[in-house]
Amino acid sequence: MQGTVRSFDEATRSGSVFLDDGTVLTFPAHAFDAGPLLLLRTGQRVNFTVSGGEISYITLSTFPLP
């Protein structure tokens, strides 16, 4: 799936994304830690996987998903 970063907290390494339809999904620290990123900025385009109704992996749209 793809979306746009809505928020990112560097201290907790968690945040939220907007889907293209405007839906907001949150992601926990373990989803951010699973990828190669050091930080995210508001407005960045991202790819992510959803498992069990929760984002489980998030990375920039220029990086492949696992």
C-alpha positions in Angstrom: 0.0 0.0 0.0 1.0 3.6 -0.4 0.3 6.7 1.6 1.7 10.1 2.7 3.3 10.7 6.1 0.9 12.7 8.3 3.0 12.7 11.4 6.2 11.2 12.8 7.6 11.4 16.4 11.3 10.8 16.4 11.3 10.1 20.2 8.8 7.2 19.9 9.5 6.3 16.3 5.8 6.0 15.6 3.4 8.1 13.6 0.6 8.1 11.1 -0.1 8.2 7.3 -2.8 9.4 5.0 -4.1 6.9 2.5 -5.0 8.3 -0.9 -8.7 8.3 0.1 -7.9 10.4 3.2 -8.1 7.6 5.7 -5.6 7.9 8.5 -3.6 4.8 9.7 -1.1 4.9 12.6 2.1 2.9 12.7 4.0 1.7 15.8 7.7 1.9 16.4 8.2 -1.8 15.4 6.9 -1.0 11.9 9.4 1.9 11.5 12.3 -0.2 13.1 11.7 -3.0 10.6 12.8 -0.9 7.7 16.0 1.0 6.8 14.9 4.5 7.7 16.4 6.9 10.2 13.5 9.4 10.1 10.4 10.4 8.2 9.1 13.9 7.3 5.5 15.1 6.9 4.5 14.9 3.3 6.9 12.1 2.3 5.4 9.4 0.1 5.7 5.9 1.7 5.1 2.3 1.0 3.9 0.0 3.8 2.5 -3.4 4.6 -0.5 -4.1 6.8 -0.8 -7.2 8.8 -3.6 -8.0 11.2 -5.1 -4.5 10.6 -1.9 -2.7 11.7 1.0 -1.3 9.7 3.8 -3.7 10.2 6.5 -2.3 7.9 7.0 1.2 6.5 9.6 2.6 4.1 10.0 5.3 1.5 8.3 4.7 -1.9 11.7 4.5 -3.6 12.6 1.4 -1.5 11.2 -2.0 -2.2 8.9 -3.7 0.3 10.2 -7.0 1.8 
